[in-house]
Amino acid sequence: MAELSEQQSAVDWVLSTTRTVRKRLDLTRPVEPQVILDCLRLAIQAPTGGNAQGWRWMVVTDPVKKAAIGEFYRSAGRKYFAAKADSKRGEQDLRVQDSAQYLMDVIERVPVLVIPCIKGRPANVEQSAAYFGSIHPAIWSFSLALRARGLGSAWTSFHLAHERETARLLGIPEGFTQAAMLPVAYTIGSDFKPAKRRPVEEITYWNHWDNTAAR
């Protein structure tokens, strides 16, 4: 039982302290290729629809290619924030935007950019849940494995506004869809804590919508 308790504690720690990391990515410390491979080795243990395992992982460390992707990323990011410029935002929204804009400014300086790809492309909305459900668990497993090793990441998607250009730049063949992009680096400090969330009892319903009484 003691061993099980230690395992549970370790898993709970990783699950509850894996944050989207932007400002605390260490832009100066190299990331060893073996660390990326170790984390991806764990990631591909995730479930995938039909056990198809259609994922591929594009790891970008070349400075010239990272700079080009950075321009794609900033181009889409600026349009996104311009569209939100007149909307009313709370303090938390403003903090997130400030963090996101920081990442836009330094994206090509992050040591590693990882682009998860998956074979095919969903034909319609109905297929999207199953399709992306075959890659998203692996992406999150990758993020958790990074966290356990003192690295951080951010699940981003701005570059997908230029998916075709990115595919040409990196030689990604037709028939594969880019699902996200994760800037990866060691973190500055490791004192991450659980985020503030609503009590789970308020957002969990039993047998009927809005029924929060477990029975």
C-alpha contacts under 8 A as a table, 3 or more apart, distances in Angstrom:
res1	aa1	res2	aa2	distance
1	M	4	L	5.07
1	M	5	S	6.17
2	A	5	S	5.06
2	A	6	E	6.34
3	E	6	E	5.16
3	E	7	Q	6.29
4	L	7	Q	5.07
4	L	8	Q	6.09
5	S	8	Q	5.05
5	S	9	S	6.07
6	E	9	S	5.07
6	E	10	A	6.21
7	Q	10	A	5.18
7	Q	11	V	6.18
8	Q	11	V	5.16
8	Q	12	D	5.97
9	S	12	D	5.16
9	S	13	W	6.07
10	A	13	W	5.16
10	A	14	V	6.40
11	V	14	V	5.29
11	V	15	L	6.14
12	D	15	L	5.08
12	D	16	S	5.93
13	W	16	S	5.34
13	W	17	T	6.01
14	V	17	T	5.45
14	V	18	T	5.93
14	V	144	L	6.38
14	V	147	R	6.67
14	V	148	A	6.33
15	L	18	T	5.90
15	L	144	L	7.05
16	S	193	K	7.21
16	S	194	P	5.10
16	S	195	A	7.70
17	T	192	F	5.45
17	T	193	K	5.16
17	T	194	P	5.14
17	T	195	A	7.61
18	T	143	S	7.56
18	T	144	L	6.50
18	T	147	R	6.13
18	T	152	G	7.86
18	T	192	F	7.48
19	R	152	G	7.68
19	R	153	S	7.94
19	R	154	A	7.96
19	R	192	F	7.40
20	T	152	G	7.43
20	T	153	S	6.10
20	T	154	A	4.70
20	T	155	W	6.97
21	V	24	R	6.02
21	V	25	L	6.40
21	V	152	G	5.69
21	V	153	S	5.40
21	V	154	A	5.39
21	V	187	T	7.89
22	R	25	L	5.66
22	R	99	S	6.25
22	R	100	A	7.10
22	R	102	Y	7.40
22	R	103	L	5.81
22	R	153	S	7.38
22	R	154	A	6.54
23	K	99	S	6.34
23	K	102	Y	6.89
23	K	103	L	7.07
24	R	187	T	5.47
24	R	188	I	5.06
24	R	189	G	7.65
25	L	110	V	7.34
25	L	152	G	6.60
25	L	153	S	7.73
25	L	184	V	7.54
25	L	185	A	5.45
25	L	186	Y	6.06
25	L	187	T	4.77
25	L	188	I	6.13
26	D	29	R	5.95
26	D	110	V	7.54
26	D	185	A	5.82
26	D	186	Y	5.46
26	D	187	T	5.36
26	D	188	I	5.61
27	L	30	P	8.00
27	L	109	R	5.96
27	L	110	V	5.20
27	L	111	P	6.37
27	L	185	A	6.97
28	T	111	P	7.75
29	R	111	P	7.52
29	R	185	A	7.53
29	R	186	Y	6.90
30	P	111	P	6.04
30	P	185	A	7.67
31	V	35	V	7.14
31	V	36	I	7.80
31	V	111	P	6.38
31	V	112	V	7.17
31	V	185	A	6.40
31	V	186	Y	7.09
32	E	35	V	5.48
32	E	36	I	6.99
33	P	36	I	5.25
33	P	37	L	6.33
34	Q	37	L	4.98
34	Q	38	D	6.01
35	V	38	D	5.06
35	V	39	C	6.25
36	I	39	C	5.24
36	I	40	L	6.13
37	L	40	L	5.01
37	L	41	R	5.95
38	D	41	R	5.09
38	D	42	L	6.63
39	C	42	L	5.25
39	C	43	A	6.19
39	C	142	F	5.54
39	C	145	A	5.26
39	C	146	L	6.22
40	L	43	A	4.67
40	L	44	I	6.21
40	L	142	F	5.86
41	R	44	I	5.66
41	R	45	Q	7.18
42	L	45	Q	5.52
42	L	46	A	7.72
42	L	141	S	6.99
42	L	142	F	6.88
42	L	145	A	7.07
43	A	46	A	5.80
43	A	137	P	7.97
43	A	138	A	4.70
43	A	139	I	6.69
43	A	140	W	7.66
43	A	141	S	4.84
43	A	142	F	4.76
43	A	145	A	7.62
44	I	47	P	7.92
44	I	53	Q	7.92
44	I	138	A	5.83
45	Q	138	A	7.37
46	A	137	P	5.88
46	A	138	A	5.05
46	A	141	S	6.96
47	P	51	N	7.02
47	P	134	S	6.91
47	P	137	P	6.89
47	P	138	A	7.44
48	T	51	N	5.11
48	T	52	A	6.39
48	T	53	Q	6.10
48	T	133	G	7.01
48	T	134	S	4.13
48	T	135	I	6.73
48	T	137	P	7.85
49	G	52	A	6.14
49	G	53	Q	7.85
49	G	130	A	6.70
49	G	131	Y	7.38
49	G	133	G	7.11
49	G	134	S	5.09
53	Q	134	S	7.76
54	G	118	I	5.33
54	G	119	K	5.04
55	W	116	P	7.05
55	W	117	C	5.57
55	W	118	I	4.25
55	W	119	K	6.31
55	W	135	I	6.64
56	R	116	P	6.16
56	R	117	C	5.02
56	R	118	I	5.98
56	R	119	K	7.82
57	W	114	V	6.83
57	W	115	I	5.97
57	W	116	P	4.73
57	W	117	C	5.92
58	M	114	V	5.67
58	M	115	I	4.91
58	M	116	P	6.19
58	M	117	C	7.23
59	V	112	V	6.88
59	V	113	L	5.91
59	V	114	V	4.57
59	V	115	I	6.39
60	V	65	K	7.29
60	V	66	K	6.73
60	V	112	V	5.84
60	V	113	L	5.06
60	V	114	V	6.21
60	V	115	I	7.94
61	T	65	K	7.75
61	T	66	K	6.82
61	T	111	P	6.44
61	T	112	V	5.19
61	T	113	L	6.69
62	D	65	K	5.43
62	D	66	K	6.09
63	P	66	K	5.03
63	P	67	A	6.05
63	P	108	E	7.17
64	V	67	A	5.13
64	V	68	A	6.42
65	K	68	A	5.10
65	K	69	I	6.22
65	K	169	L	7.24
65	K	170	L	7.80
66	K	69	I	5.08
66	K	70	G	5.95
66	K	107	I	7.87
66	K	108	E	4.95
66	K	109	R	7.89
66	K	113	L	7.46
67	A	70	G	4.89
67	A	71	E	6.45
67	A	108	E	5.06
68	A	71	E	5.26
68	A	72	F	6.60
69	I	72	F	5.04
69	I	73	Y	6.10
69	I	108	E	7.42
69	I	159	H	6.94
69	I	166	T	6.71
70	G	73	Y	4.94
70	G	74	R	6.10
70	G	104	M	7.42
70	G	107	I	5.71
70	G	108	E	5.31
70	G	159	H	7.96
71	E	74	R	5.13
71	E	75	S	6.03
72	F	75	S	5.23
72	F	76	A	6.51
72	F	158	F	7.76
72	F	159	H	5.46
72	F	161	A	7.65
72	F	162	H	6.05
72	F	166	T	8.00
73	Y	76	A	5.54
73	Y	77	G	6.04
73	Y	104	M	6.90
73	Y	158	F	5.16
73	Y	159	H	4.37
73	Y	162	H	8.00
74	R	77	G	4.84
74	R	78	R	5.91
74	R	104	M	5.60
74	R	105	D	7.59
74	R	158	F	7.63
74	R	159	H	7.96
75	S	78	R	5.53
75	S	79	K	6.65
76	A	79	K	5.28
76	A	80	Y	6.26
76	A	158	F	5.52
76	A	159	H	6.74
76	A	161	A	6.19
77	G	80	Y	5.03
77	G	81	F	6.26
77	G	101	Q	7.96
77	G	104	M	7.19
77	G	158	F	5.88
78	R	81	F	5.29
78	R	82	A	5.96
79	K	82	A	5.06
79	K	83	A	6.22
80	Y	83	A	5.33
80	Y	84	K	6.63
81	F	84	K	5.02
81	F	85	A	6.04
82	A	85	A	5.06
83	A	86	D	7.50
84	K	87	S	5.41
89	R	92	Q	7.93
89	R	93	D	5.66
89	R	94	L	6.46
90	G	93	D	5.28
90	G	94	L	6.33
91	E	94	L	5.15
91	E	95	R	6.30
92	Q	95	R	5.13
92	Q	96	V	6.30
93	D	96	V	5.15
93	D	97	Q	6.15
94	L	97	Q	5.02
94	L	98	D	6.09
95	R	98	D	5.11
95	R	99	S	6.21
96	V	99	S	5.08
96	V	100	A	6.07
97	Q	100	A	4.96
97	Q	101	Q	6.02
98	D	101	Q	5.19
98	D	102	Y	6.21
99	S	102	Y	5.10
99	S	103	L	6.47
100	A	103	L	5.17
100	A	104	M	6.36
101	Q	104	M	4.91
101	Q	105	D	6.39
102	Y	105	D	5.18
102	Y	106	V	6.54
103	L	106	V	5.24
103	L	107	I	5.38
104	M	107	I	5.44
106	V	109	R	5.33
106	V	110	V	6.87
107	I	110	V	5.58
107	I	183	P	7.27
108	E	111	P	7.85
110	V	113	L	7.18
110	V	183	P	6.22
110	V	184	V	6.64
110	V	185	A	6.41
111	P	183	P	7.69
111	P	184	V	6.59
111	P	185	A	5.92
112	V	183	P	5.90
112	V	184	V	5.14
112	V	185	A	6.65
113	L	181	M	6.70
113	L	182	L	5.67
113	L	183	P	4.52
113	L	184	V	6.01
114	V	181	M	5.62
114	V	182	L	5.05
114	V	183	P	6.36
114	V	184	V	7.21
115	I	178	Q	6.58
115	I	179	A	7.27
115	I	180	A	5.88
115	I	181	M	4.46
115	I	182	L	6.37
116	P	135	I	7.70
116	P	139	I	7.15
116	P	178	Q	5.97
116	P	179	A	5.71
116	P	180	A	6.04
116	P	181	M	6.69
117	C	135	I	7.86
117	C	176	F	6.16
117	C	177	T	5.33
117	C	178	Q	4.36
117	C	179	A	5.60
117	C	180	A	7.80
118	I	135	I	6.72
118	I	176	F	5.44
118	I	177	T	5.36
118	I	178	Q	6.63
118	I	179	A	7.10
119	K	175	G	5.92
119	K	176	F	4.37
119	K	177	T	6.29
120	G	175	G	5.01
120	G	176	F	5.21
120	G	177	T	6.30
121	R	131	Y	7.66
121	R	175	G	7.15
121	R	176	F	6.98
121	R	177	T	5.98
122	P	125	V	7.41
122	P	127	Q	5.54
122	P	128	S	5.48
122	P	131	Y	6.27
123	A	127	Q	6.51
123	A	128	S	7.78
124	N	127	Q	5.54
124	N	128	S	6.50
125	V	128	S	5.05
125	V	129	A	7.51
126	E	129	A	6.76
127	Q	130	A	5.69
127	Q	131	Y	5.98
128	S	131	Y	4.95
128	S	132	F	5.90
128	S	133	G	7.90
129	A	132	F	5.63
129	A	133	G	5.66
130	A	133	G	4.85
130	A	134	S	6.45
131	Y	134	S	5.52
131	Y	135	I	7.55
132	F	135	I	5.37
132	F	136	H	5.92
132	F	179	A	7.53
133	G	136	H	5.43
133	G	137	P	6.73
134	S	137	P	6.91
134	S	138	A	7.75
135	I	138	A	5.40
135	I	139	I	6.35
135	I	179	A	7.58
136	H	139	I	5.01
136	H	140	W	6.26
137	P	140	W	5.22
137	P	141	S	6.12
138	A	141	S	4.96
138	A	142	F	6.13
139	I	142	F	5.09
139	I	143	S	6.39
140	W	143	S	4.92
140	W	144	L	6.23
141	S	144	L	5.07
141	S	145	A	6.12
142	F	145	A	5.12
142	F	146	L	6.22
143	S	146	L	5.13
143	S	147	R	6.30
143	S	152	G	7.23
143	S	153	S	6.41
144	L	147	R	5.02
144	L	148	A	6.34
145	A	148	A	5.20
145	A	149	R	6.60
146	L	149	R	5.24
146	L	150	G	6.46
146	L	151	L	4.89
146	L	152	G	6.08
146	L	153	S	7.62
147	R	150	G	5.25
147	R	151	L	5.12
147	R	152	G	5.71
148	A	151	L	7.41
150	G	186	Y	5.92
150	G	187	T	6.32
150	G	190	S	6.83
151	L	184	V	7.01
151	L	185	A	5.49
151	L	186	Y	3.96
151	L	187	T	5.25
152	G	184	V	5.89
152	G	185	A	5.72
152	G	186	Y	5.93
152	G	187	T	5.60
153	S	182	L	5.82
153	S	183	P	5.48
153	S	184	V	4.75
153	S	185	A	6.78
154	A	182	L	5.35
154	A	183	P	5.94
154	A	184	V	7.41
155	W	180	A	6.65
155	W	181	M	6.19
155	W	182	L	5.13
155	W	183	P	7.70
156	T	159	H	7.93
156	T	180	A	5.85
156	T	181	M	5.21
156	T	182	L	6.01
156	T	183	P	7.97
157	S	160	L	5.56
157	S	179	A	7.84
157	S	180	A	5.09
157	S	181	M	5.94
158	F	161	A	6.12
159	H	162	H	5.48
159	H	163	E	6.47
159	H	166	T	7.74
159	H	181	M	7.57
160	L	163	E	4.46
160	L	178	Q	7.36
160	L	180	A	7.40
162	H	165	E	5.36
162	H	166	T	6.13
163	E	166	T	5.07
163	E	167	A	6.06
163	E	178	Q	7.14
164	R	167	A	5.00
164	R	168	R	6.27
165	E	168	R	5.16
165	E	169	L	6.17
166	T	169	L	4.99
166	T	170	L	6.18
167	A	170	L	5.27
167	A	171	G	5.59
167	A	172	I	4.64
167	A	173	P	7.06
168	R	171	G	5.13
168	R	172	I	6.51
169	L	172	I	7.95
172	I	176	F	7.17
173	P	176	F	6.36
178	Q	181	M	7.97
187	T	190	S	6.69
198	R	202	E	7.03
198	R	203	I	7.59
199	P	202	E	5.56
199	P	203	I	7.19
200	V	203	I	5.36
200	V	204	T	6.07
201	E	204	T	5.44
201	E	212	T	6.49
202	E	205	Y	7.98
202	E	212	T	6.48
203	I	212	T	7.49
204	T	212	T	6.02
205	Y	208	H	6.33
205	Y	209	W	5.71
205	Y	210	D	5.62
205	Y	211	N	5.00
205	Y	212	T	4.72
205	Y	213	A	7.40
205	Y	214	A	7.87
206	W	209	W	7.23
206	W	210	D	7.94
206	W	211	N	5.61
206	W	212	T	5.98
206	W	213	A	6.59
206	W	214	A	5.90
206	W	215	R	7.38
207	N	211	N	7.20
208	H	211	N	5.56
